[in-house]
Amino acid sequence: MIFAERYQIIRPLAQGGFGKTFLACDHYLPGHPQCVIKQLFLANASPEILKTAQRLFHLEAETLYKLGTHPQIPTLLAHFEHSGEFYLVQEYIPGPSLQQELVQLVQLKRPAASSLSERSHYTCTLLQDLLSILAFVHQQNVIHRDIKPANLIRRHHQLVLIDFGAVKRLTQPLTQSLTQ
């Protein structure tokens, strides 16, 4: 399957209530780099739901475009509407999700991994990495609203925050919102 006469689908990645994500390759760029296509489909949706979904889709695209300059947030490559369905194309982040990583750590049950100092170091490093991403996101007056292990991908020892579909953009700086 090819989207927008450009993106060749390699395989599905995930499916939810309102959309699907696919691993694809971009046939227009040299080397045909891999990317992720997020398809939002709203078959038989009421006009109100369609309008809200369209607004959220454009908000996610704007947010990814703005935040994608950070090395721990995927870059937005394109977004478009075709036949009543909405598509986001973003940088593919290879690597395991934090959810997969944690399951693997539990399954390994290595004696050295169970030491308190090693677990503490792992936890502190993980939190520092996540908090640095969130600091940047919040400085841009954006709240992610869906932080979970499945939305954090490990790329070269760094976490990358994905899935900005539930973002909230603040009209005033976050520090002002918190004090009020």
Contact map, one row per residue, 1 for C-alpha under 8 A:
111000011000000000000000000000000000000000000000000000000000000000000000000000000000000000000000000000000000000000000000000000000000000000000000000000000000000000000000000000000000
111111111000000000000000000000000000000000000000000000000000000000000000000000000000000000000000000000000000000000000000000000000000000000000000000000000000000000000000000000000000
111111111000000000000000000000000000000000000000000000000000000000000000000000000000000000000000000000000000000000000000000000000000000000000000000000000000000000000000000000000000
011111100000000000000000000000000000000000000000000000000000000000000000000000000000000000000000000000000000000000000000000000000000000000000000000000000000000000000000000000000000
011111100000000000000000000000000000000000000000000000000000000000000000000000000000000000000000000000000000000000000000000000000000000000000000000000000000000000000000000000000000
011111110000000000000000011100000000000000000000000000000000000000000000000000000000000000000000000000000000000000000000000000000000000000000000000000000000000000000000000000000000
011111111000000000000001111000000000000000000000000000000000000000000000000000000000000000000000000000000000000000000000000000000000000000000000000000000000000000000000000000000000
111001111100000000000001111000000000000000000000000000000000000000000000000000000000000000000000000000000000000000000000000000000000000000000000000000000000000000000000000000000000
111000111111000000000111100000000000000000000000000000000000000000000000000000000000000000000000000000000000000000000000000000000000000000000000000000000000000000000000000000000000
000000011111000000000111100000000000000000000000000000000000000000000000000000000000000000000000000000000000000000000000000000000000000000000000000000000000000000000000000000000000
000000001111100000000111000000000000000000000000000000000000000000000000000000000000000000000000000000000000000000000000000000000000000000000000000000000000000000000000000000000000
000000001111111000011110000000000000000000000000000000000000000000000000000000000000000000000000000000000000000000000000000000000000000000000000000000000000000000000000000000000000
000000000011111000011110000000000000000000000000000000000000000000000000000000000000000000000000000000000000000000000000000000000000000000000000000000000000000000000000000000000000
000000000001111100011100000000000000000000000000000000000000000000000000000000000000000000000000000000000000000000000000000000000000000000000000000000000000000000000000000000000000
000000000001111110111000000000000000000000000000000000000000000000000000000000000000000000000000000000000000000000000000000000000000000000000000000000000000000000000000000000000000
000000000000011111110000000000000000000000000000000000000000000000000000000000000000000000000000000000000000000000000000000000000000000000000000000000000000000000000000000000000000
000000000000001111100000000000000000000000000000000000000000000000000000000000000000000000000000000000000000000000000000000000000000000000000000000000000000000000000000000000000000
000000000000000111110000000000000000000111000000000000000000000000000000000000000000000000000000000000000000000000000000000000000000000000000000000000000000000000000000000000000000
000000000000001111111000000000000000011110000000000000000000000000000000000000000000000000000000000000000000000000000000000000000000000000000000000000000000000000000000000000000000
000000000001111101111100000000000000011100000000000000000000000000000000000000000000000000000000000000000000000000000000000000000000000000000000000000000000000000000000000000000000
000000000001111000111110000000000001111000000000000000000000000000000000000000000000000000000000000000000000000000000000000000000000000000000000000000000000000000000000000000000000
000000001111110000011111000000000001110000000000000000000000000000000000000000000000000000000000000000000000000000000000000000000000000000000000000000000000000000000000000000000000
000000001111100000001111100000000111100000000000000000000000000000000000000000000000000000010000000000000000000000000000000000000000000000000000000000000000000000000000000000000000
000000111110000000000111110000000111100000000000000000000000000000000000000000000000000000000000000000000000000000000000000000000000000000000000000000000000000000000000000000000000
000000111100000000000011111000011110000000000000000000000000000000000000000000000000000000000000000000000000000000000000000000000000000000000000000000000000000000000000000000000000
000001110000000000000001111110011110000000000000000000000000000000000000000000000000000000000000000000000000000000000000000000000000000000000000000000000000000000000000000000000000
000001110000000000000000111111011000000000000000000000000000000000000000000000000000000000000000000000000000000000000000000000000000000000000000000000000000000000000000000000000000
000001000000000000000000011111010000000000000000000000000000000000000000000000000000000000000000000000000000000000000000000000000000000000000000000000000000000000000000000000000000
000000000000000000000000011111111000000000000000000000000000000000000000000000000000000000000000000000000000000000000000000000000000000000000000000000000000000000000000000000000000
000000000000000000000000001111111000000000000000000000000000000000000000000000000000000000000000000000000000000000000000000000000000000000000000000000000000000000000000000000000000
000000000000000000000000000011111000000000000000000000000000000000000000000000000000000000000000000000000000000000000000000000000000000000000000000000000000000000000000000000000000
000000000000000000000000111111111100000000000000000000000000000000000000000000000000000000000000000000000000000000000000000000000000000000000000000000000000000000000000000000000000
000000000000000000000000111011111110000000000000000000000000000000000000000000000000000000000000000000000000000000000000000000000000000000000000000000000000000000000000000000000000
000000000000000000000011110000011111000000000000000000000000000000000000000000000000000000110000000000000000000000000000000000000000000000000000000000000000000000000000000000000000
000000000000000000000011110000001111100000000000000000000000000000000000000000000000000011110000000000000000000000000000000000000000000000000000000000000000000000000000000000000000
000000000000000000001111000000000111110000000000000000000000000000000000000000000000000011110000000000000000000000000000000000000000000000000000000000000000000000000000000000000000
000000000000000000001111000000000011111000000000000000000000000000000000000000000000001111000000000000000000000000000000000000000000000000000000000000000000000000000000000000000000
000000000000000000111100000000000001111100000000000000000000000000000000000000000000001110000000000000000000000000000000000000000000000000000000000000000000000000000000000000000000
000000000000000000111000000000000000111110000000000000000000000000000000000000000000111100000000000000000000000000000000000000000000000000000000000000000000000000000000000000000000
000000000000000001110000000000000000011111000000000000000000000000000000000000000000111000000000000000000000000000000000000000000000000000000000000000000000000000000000000000000000
000000000000000001100000000000000000001111100000000000000000000000000000000000000001110000000000000000000000000000000000000000000000000000000000000000000000000000000000000000000000
000000000000000001000000000000000000000111111000010000000000000000000000000000000001100000000000000000000000000000000000000000000000000000000000000000000000000000000000000000000000
000000000000000000000000000000000000000011111000000000000000000000000000000000000000000000000000000000000000000000000000000000000000000000000000000000000000000000000000000000000000
000000000000000000000000000000000000000001111100000000000000000000000000000000000000000000000000000000000000000000000000000000000000000000000000000000000000000000000000000000000000
000000000000000000000000000000000000000001111110110000000000000000000000000000000000000000000000000000000000000000000000000000000000000000000000000000000000000000000000000000000000
000000000000000000000000000000000000000000011111110000000000000000000000000000000000000000000000000000000000000000000000000000000000000000000000000000000000000000000000000000000000
000000000000000000000000000000000000000000001111111000000000000000000000000000000000000000000000000000000000000000000000000000000000000000000000000000000000000000000000000000000000
000000000000000000000000000000000000000000000111111100000000000000000000000000000000000000000000000000000000000000000000000000000000000000000000000000000000000000000000000000000000
000000000000000000000000000000000000000000001111111110000000000000000000000000000000000000000000000000000000000000000000000000000000000000000000000000000000000000000000000000000000
000000000000000000000000000000000000000001001111111111000000000000000000000000000000000000000000000000000000000000000000000000000000000000000000000000000000000000000000000000000000
000000000000000000000000000000000000000000000011111111100000000000000000000000000000000000000000000000000000000000000000000000000000000000000000000000000000000000000000000000000000
000000000000000000000000000000000000000000000001111111110000000000000000000000000000000000000000000000000000000000000000000000000000000000000000000000000000000000000000000000000000
000000000000000000000000000000000000000000000000111111111000000000000000000000000000000000000000000000000000000000000000000000000000000000000000000000000000000000000000000000000000
000000000000000000000000000000000000000000000000011111111100000000000000000000000000010000000000000000000000000000000000000000000000000000000000000000000000000000000000000000000000
000000000000000000000000000000000000000000000000001111111110000000000000000000000000000000000000000000000000000000000000000000000000000000000000000000000000000000000000000000000000
000000000000000000000000000000000000000000000000000111111111000000000000000000000000000000000000000000000000000000000000000000000000000000000000000000000000000000001100000000000000
000000000000000000000000000000000000000000000000000011111111100000000000000000000000010000000000000000000000000000000000000000000000000000000000000000000000000000001000000000000000
000000000000000000000000000000000000000000000000000001111111110000000000000000000000000000000000000000000000000000000000000000000000000000000000000000000000000000000000000000000000
000000000000000000000000000000000000000000000000000000111111111000000000000000000000000000000000000000000000000000000000000000000000000000000000000000000000000000000010000000000000
000000000000000000000000000000000000000000000000000000011111111100000000000000000000000000000000000000000000000000000000000000000000000000000000000000000000000000011110000000000000
000000000000000000000000000000000000000000000000000000001111111110000000000100100000000100000000000000000000000000000000000000000000000000000000000000000000000000000000000000000000
000000000000000000000000000000000000000000000000000000000111111111000000000000000000000000000000000000000000000000000000000000000000000000000000000000000000000000000000000000000000
000000000000000000000000000000000000000000000000000000000011111111100000000000000000000000000000000000000000000000000000000000000000000000000100000000000000000000010010000000000000
000000000000000000000000000000000000000000000000000000000001111111110000111100000000000000000000000000000000000000000000000000000000000000000000000000000000000000010000000000000000
000000000000000000000000000000000000000000000000000000000000111111111000001100000000000000000000000000000000000000000000000000000000000000000000000000000000000000000000000000000000
000000000000000000000000000000000000000000000000000000000000011111111000000000000000000000000000000000000000000000000000000000000000000000000000000000000000000000000000000000000000
000000000000000000000000000000000000000000000000000000000000001111111100101000000000000000000000000000000000000000000000000000000000000010010000000000000000000000000000000000000000
000000000000000000000000000000000000000000000000000000000000000111111110111100000000000000000000000000000000000000000000000000000000000000000000000000000000000000000000000000000000
000000000000000000000000000000000000000000000000000000000000000011111110101000000000000000000000000000000000000000000000000000000000000000000000000000000000000000000000000000000000
000000000000000000000000000000000000000000000000000000000000000000111111110000000000000000000000000000000000000000000000000000000000000000000000000000000000000000000000000000000000
000000000000000000000000000000000000000000000000000000000000000000011111110000000000000000000000000000000000000000000000000000000000000000000000000000000000000100000000000000000000
000000000000000000000000000000000000000000000000000000000000000000000111110000000000000000000000000000000000000000000000000000000000100000000000000000000000011110000000000000000000
000000000000000000000000000000000000000000000000000000000000000100111111111000000000000000000000000000000000000000000000000000000000000000000000000000000000000111000000000000000000
000000000000000000000000000000000000000000000000000000000000000100010111111100000000000001111000000000000000000000000000000000000000000000000000000000000000000111000000000000000000
000000000000000000000000000000000000000000000000000000000000000110111000111110000000000001100000000000000000000000000000000000000000000000000000000000000000000000000000000000000000
000000000000000000000000000000000000000000000000000000000000100110010000011111100000000111100000000000000000000000000000000000000000000000000000000000000000000000000000000000000000
000000000000000000000000000000000000000000000000000000000000000000000000001111100000000111100000000000000000000000000000000000000000000000000000000000000000000000000000000000000000
000000000000000000000000000000000000000000000000000000000000000000000000000111110000000111000000000000000000000000000000000000000000000000000000000000000000000000000000000000000000
000000000000000000000000000000000000000000000000000000000000100000000000000111111000011110000000000000000000000000000000000000000000000000000000000000000000000000000000000000000000
000000000000000000000000000000000000000000000000000000000000000000000000000001111100011100000000000000000000000000000000000000000000000000000000000000000000000000000000000000000000
000000000000000000000000000000000000000000000000000000000000000000000000000000111111111000000000000000000000000000000000000000000000000000000000000000000000000000000000000000000000
000000000000000000000000000000000000000000000000000000000000000000000000000000011111111000000000000000000000000000000000000000000000000000000000000000000000000000000000000000000000
000000000000000000000000000000000000000000000000000000000000000000000000000000001111100000000000000000000000000000000000000000000000000000000000000000000000000000000000000000000000
000000000000000000000000000000000000000011000000000000000000000000000000000000001111110000000000000000000000000000000000000000000000000000000000000000000000000000000000000000000000
000000000000000000000000000000000000001111000000000000000000000000000000000000001111111000000000000000000000000000000000000000000000000000000000000000000000000000000000000000000000
000000000000000000000000000000000000001110000000000001001000000000000000000000111101111100000000000000000000000000000000000000000000000000000000000000000000000000000000000000000000
000000000000000000000000000000000000111100000000000000000000000000000000000000111100111110000000000000000000000000000000000000000000000000000000000000000000000000000000000000000000
000000000000000000000000000000000000111000000000000000000000100000000000000111110000011111000000000000000000000000000000000000000000000000000000000000000000000000000000000000000000
000000000000000000000000000000000011110000000000000000000000000000000000000111100000001111100000000000000000000000000000000000000000000000000000000000000000000000000000000000000000
000000000000000000000000000000000011100000000000000000000000000000000000011111000000000111110000000000000000000000000000000000000000000000000000000000000000000000000000000000000000
000000000000000000000000000000000111000000000000000000000000000000000000011110000000000011111000000000000000000000000000000000000000000000000000000000000000000000000000000000000000
000000000000000000000010000000000111000000000000000000000000000000000000010000000000000001111100000000000000000000000000000000000000000000000000000000000000000000000000000000000000
000000000000000000000000000000000000000000000000000000000000000000000000010000000000000000111110000000000000000000000000000000000000000000000000000000001010000100000000000000000000
000000000000000000000000000000000000000000000000000000000000000000000000000000000000000000011111000000000000000000000000000000000000000000000000000000001110000000000000000000000000
000000000000000000000000000000000000000000000000000000000000000000000000000000000000000000001111100000000000000000000000000000000000000000000000000000001110000000000000000000000000
000000000000000000000000000000000000000000000000000000000000000000000000000000000000000000000111111110000000000000000000000000000000000000000000000000001110000000000000000000000000
000000000000000000000000000000000000000000000000000000000000000000000000000000000000000000000011111110000000000000000000000000000000000000000000000011111100000000000000000000000000
000000000000000000000000000000000000000000000000000000000000000000000000000000000000000000000001111111000000000000000000000000000000000000000000000011111100000000000000000000000000
000000000000000000000000000000000000000000000000000000000000000000000000000000000000000000000001111111100000000000000000000000000000000000000000000011010000000000000000000000000000
000000000000000000000000000000000000000000000000000000000000000000000000000000000000000000000001111111110000000000000000000000000000000000000000000001000000000000000000000000000000
000000000000000000000000000000000000000000000000000000000000000000000000000000000000000000000001111111111000000000000000000000000000000000000000000000000000000000000000000000000000
000000000000000000000000000000000000000000000000000000000000000000000000000000000000000000000000011111111100000000000000000000000000000000000000000000000000000000000000000000000000
000000000000000000000000000000000000000000000000000000000000000000000000000000000000000000000000001111111110000000000000000000000000000000000000000000000000000000000000000000000000
000000000000000000000000000000000000000000000000000000000000000000000000000000000000000000000000000111111111000000000000000000000000000000000000000000000000000000000000000000000000
000000000000000000000000000000000000000000000000000000000000000000000000000000000000000000000000000011111111100000000000000000000000000000000000000000000000000000000000000000000000
000000000000000000000000000000000000000000000000000000000000000000000000000000000000000000000000000001111111100000000000000000000000000000000000000000000000000000000000000000000000
000000000000000000000000000000000000000000000000000000000000000000000000000000000000000000000000000000111111100000000000000000000000000000000000000000000000000000000000000000000000
000000000000000000000000000000000000000000000000000000000000000000000000000000000000000000000000000000011111110000000000000000000000000000000000000000000000000000000000000000000000
000000000000000000000000000000000000000000000000000000000000000000000000000000000000000000000000000000001111111011000000000000000000000000000000000000000000000000000000000000000000
000000000000000000000000000000000000000000000000000000000000000000000000000000000000000000000000000000000001111111000000000000000000000000000000000000000000000000000000000000000000
000000000000000000000000000000000000000000000000000000000000000000000000000000000000000000000000000000000000111111100000000000000000000000000000000000000000000000000000000000000000
000000000000000000000000000000000000000000000000000000000000000000000000000000000000000000000000000000000000011111100100000000000000000000000000000000000000000000000000000000000000
000000000000000000000000000000000000000000000000000000000000000000000000000000000000000000000000000000000000111111100110000000000000000000000000000000000000000000000000000000000000
000000000000000000000000000000000000000000000000000000000000000000000000000000000000000000000000000000000000111111110110000000000000000000000000000000000000000000000000000000000000
000000000000000000000000000000000000000000000000000000000000000000000000000000000000000000000000000000000000001111111110000000000000000000000000000000000000000000000000000000000000
000000000000000000000000000000000000000000000000000000000000000000000000000000000000000000000000000000000000000001111111000000000000000000000000000000000000000000000000000000000000
000000000000000000000000000000000000000000000000000000000000000000000000000000000000000000000000000000000000000000111111100000000000000000000000000000000000000000000000000000000000
000000000000000000000000000000000000000000000000000000000000000000000000000000000000000000000000000000000000000111111111110000000000000000000000000000000000000000000000000000000000
000000000000000000000000000000000000000000000000000000000000000000000000000000000000000000000000000000000000000011111111111000000000000000000000000000000000000000000000000000000000
000000000000000000000000000000000000000000000000000000000000000000000000000000000000000000000000000000000000000000011111111100000000000000000000000000000000000000000000000000000000
000000000000000000000000000000000000000000000000000000000000000000000000000000000000000000000000000000000000000000001111111110000000000000000000000000000000000000000000000000000000
000000000000000000000000000000000000000000000000000000000000000000000000000000000000000000000000000000000000000000000111111111000000000000000000000000000000000000000000000000000000
000000000000000000000000000000000000000000000000000000000000000000000000000000000000000000000000000000000000000000000011111111100000000000000000000000000000000000000000000000000000
000000000000000000000000000000000000000000000000000000000000000000000000000000000000000000000000000000000000000000000001111111110000000000000000000000000000000000000000000000000000
000000000000000000000000000000000000000000000000000000000000000000000000000000000000000000000000000000000000000000000000111111111000000000000000000000000000000000000000000000000000
000000000000000000000000000000000000000000000000000000000000000000000000000000000000000000000000000000000000000000000000011111111100000000000000000000000000001000000000000000000000
000000000000000000000000000000000000000000000000000000000000000000000000000000000000000000000000000000000000000000000000001111111110000000000000000000000000000000000000000000000000
000000000000000000000000000000000000000000000000000000000000000000000000000000000000000000000000000000000000000000000000000111111111000000000000000000000000000000000000000000000000
000000000000000000000000000000000000000000000000000000000000000000000000000000000000000000000000000000000000000000000000000011111111100000000000000000000000011000000000000000000000
000000000000000000000000000000000000000000000000000000000000000000000000000000000000000000000000000000000000000000000000000001111111110000000000000000000000001000000000000000000000
000000000000000000000000000000000000000000000000000000000000000000000000000000000000000000000000000000000000000000000000000000111111111000000000000000000000000000000000000000000000
000000000000000000000000000000000000000000000000000000000000000000000000000000000000000000000000000000000000000000000000000000011111111100000000000000000000000000000000000000000000
000000000000000000000000000000000000000000000000000000000000000000000001000000000000000000000000000000000000000000000000000000001111111110000000000000000000000010000000000000000000
000000000000000000000000000000000000000000000000000000000000000000000000000000000000000000000000000000000000000000000000000000000111111111000000000000000000000000000000000000000000
000000000000000000000000000000000000000000000000000000000000000000000000000000000000000000000000000000000000000000000000000000000011111111100000000000000000000000000000000000000000
000000000000000000000000000000000000000000000000000000000000000000000000000000000000000000000000000000000000000000000000000000000001111111110000000000000000000000000000000000000000
000000000000000000000000000000000000000000000000000000000000000000100000000000000000000000000000000000000000000000000000000000000000111111111111000000000000000000000000000000000000
000000000000000000000000000000000000000000000000000000000000000000000000000000000000000000000000000000000000000000000000000000000000011111111110000000000000000000000000000001000000
000000000000000000000000000000000000000000000000000000000000000000000000000000000000000000000000000000000000000000000000000000000000001111111100000000000000000000000000000011000000
000000000000000000000000000000000000000000000000000000000000000000100000000000000000000000000000000000000000000000000000000000000000000111111100000000000000000000000000000000000000
000000000000000000000000000000000000000000000000000000000000000000000000000000000000000000000000000000000000000000000000000000000000000011111110000000000000000000000000111111000000
000000000000000000000000000000000000000000000000000000000000001000000000000000000000000000000000000000000000000000000000000000000000000011111111000000000000000000000011110000000000
000000000000000000000000000000000000000000000000000000000000000000000000000000000000000000000000000000000000000000000000000000000000000011001111100000000000000000000011110000000000
000000000000000000000000000000000000000000000000000000000000000000000000000000000000000000000000000000000000000000000000000000000000000010000111111000000000000000010111000000000000
000000000000000000000000000000000000000000000000000000000000000000000000000000000000000000000000000000000000000000000000000000000000000000000011111000000000000000000111000000000000
000000000000000000000000000000000000000000000000000000000000000000000000000000000000000000000000000000000000000000000000000000000000000000000001111100100000000000110110000000000000
000000000000000000000000000000000000000000000000000000000000000000000000000000000000000000000000000000000000000000000000000000000000000000000001111110110000000000000000000000000000
000000000000000000000000000000000000000000000000000000000000000000000000000000000000000000000000000000000000000000000000000000000000000000000000011111110000000000000000000000000000
000000000000000000000000000000000000000000000000000000000000000000000000000000000000000000000000111000000000000000000000000000000000000000000000001111110000000000000000000000000000
000000000000000000000000000000000000000000000000000000000000000000000000000000000000000000000000111100000000000000000000000000000000000000000000000111111000000000000000000000000000
000000000000000000000000000000000000000000000000000000000000000000000000000000000000000000000000110000000000000000000000000000000000000000000000011111111000000011100000000000000000
000000000000000000000000000000000000000000000000000000000000000000000000000000000000000000000000111000000000000000000000000000000000000000000000001111111100001111000000000000000000
000000000000000000000000000000000000000000000000000000000000000000000000000000000000000000001111110000000000000000000000000000000000000000000000000001111110001111000000000000000000
000000000000000000000000000000000000000000000000000000000000000000000000000000000000000000000111110000000000000000000000000000000000000000000000000000011111111100000000000000000000
000000000000000000000000000000000000000000000000000000000000000000000000000000000000000000001111000000000000000000000000000000000000000000000000000000001111111100000000000000000000
000000000000000000000000000000000000000000000000000000000000000000000000000000000000000000000000000000000000000000000000000000000000000000000000000000000111110000000000000000000000
000000000000000000000000000000000000000000000000000000000000000000000000000000000000000000000000000000000000000000000000000000000000000000000000000000000111111000000000000000000000
000000000000000000000000000000000000000000000000000000000000000000000001000000000000000000000000000000000000000000000000000000001000000000000000000000000111111100000000000000000000
000000000000000000000000000000000000000000000000000000000000000000000001000000000000000000000000000000000000000000000000000001001100000000000000000000011110111110000000000000000000
000000000000000000000000000000000000000000000000000000000000000000000011110000000000000000001000000000000000000000000000000000000000000000000000000000011110011111000000000000000000
000000000000000000000000000000000000000000000000000000000000000000000001110000000000000000000000000000000000000000000000000000000000100000000000000000111000001111100000000000000000
000000000000000000000000000000000000000000000000000000000000000000000000110000000000000000000000000000000000000000000000000000000000000000000000000000111000000111110000000000000000
000000000000000000000000000000000000000000000000000000000000000000000000000000000000000000000000000000000000000000000000000000000000000000000000010000100000000011111100000000000000
000000000000000000000000000000000000000000000000000000000001001100000000000000000000000000000000000000000000000000000000000000000000000000000001010000000000000001111110000000000000
000000000000000000000000000000000000000000000000000000011001000000000000000000000000000000000000000000000000000000000000000000000000000000000000000000000000000000111110000000000000
000000000000000000000000000000000000000000000000000000010001000000000000000000000000000000000000000000000000000000000000000000000000000000000001110000000000000000111111000000000000
000000000000000000000000000000000000000000000000000000000011001000000000000000000000000000000000000000000000000000000000000000000000000000000111110000000000000000011111100000000000
000000000000000000000000000000000000000000000000000000000000000000000000000000000000000000000000000000000000000000000000000000000000000000000111100000000000000000000111110000000000
000000000000000000000000000000000000000000000000000000000000000000000000000000000000000000000000000000000000000000000000000000000000000000001110000000000000000000000011111000000000
000000000000000000000000000000000000000000000000000000000000000000000000000000000000000000000000000000000000000000000000000000000000000000001110000000000000000000000001111111000000
000000000000000000000000000000000000000000000000000000000000000000000000000000000000000000000000000000000000000000000000000000000000000000001000000000000000000000000000111110000000
000000000000000000000000000000000000000000000000000000000000000000000000000000000000000000000000000000000000000000000000000000000000000000001000000000000000000000000000011111011000
000000000000000000000000000000000000000000000000000000000000000000000000000000000000000000000000000000000000000000000000000000000000000000101000000000000000000000000000011111111000
000000000000000000000000000000000000000000000000000000000000000000000000000000000000000000000000000000000000000000000000000000000000000001101000000000000000000000000000010111111100
000000000000000000000000000000000000000000000000000000000000000000000000000000000000000000000000000000000000000000000000000000000000000000000000000000000000000000000000000011111110
000000000000000000000000000000000000000000000000000000000000000000000000000000000000000000000000000000000000000000000000000000000000000000000000000000000000000000000000000111111111
000000000000000000000000000000000000000000000000000000000000000000000000000000000000000000000000000000000000000000000000000000000000000000000000000000000000000000000000000111111111
000000000000000000000000000000000000000000000000000000000000000000000000000000000000000000000000000000000000000000000000000000000000000000000000000000000000000000000000000001111111
000000000000000000000000000000000000000000000000000000000000000000000000000000000000000000000000000000000000000000000000000000000000000000000000000000000000000000000000000000111111
000000000000000000000000000000000000000000000000000000000000000000000000000000000000000000000000000000000000000000000000000000000000000000000000000000000000000000000000000000011111
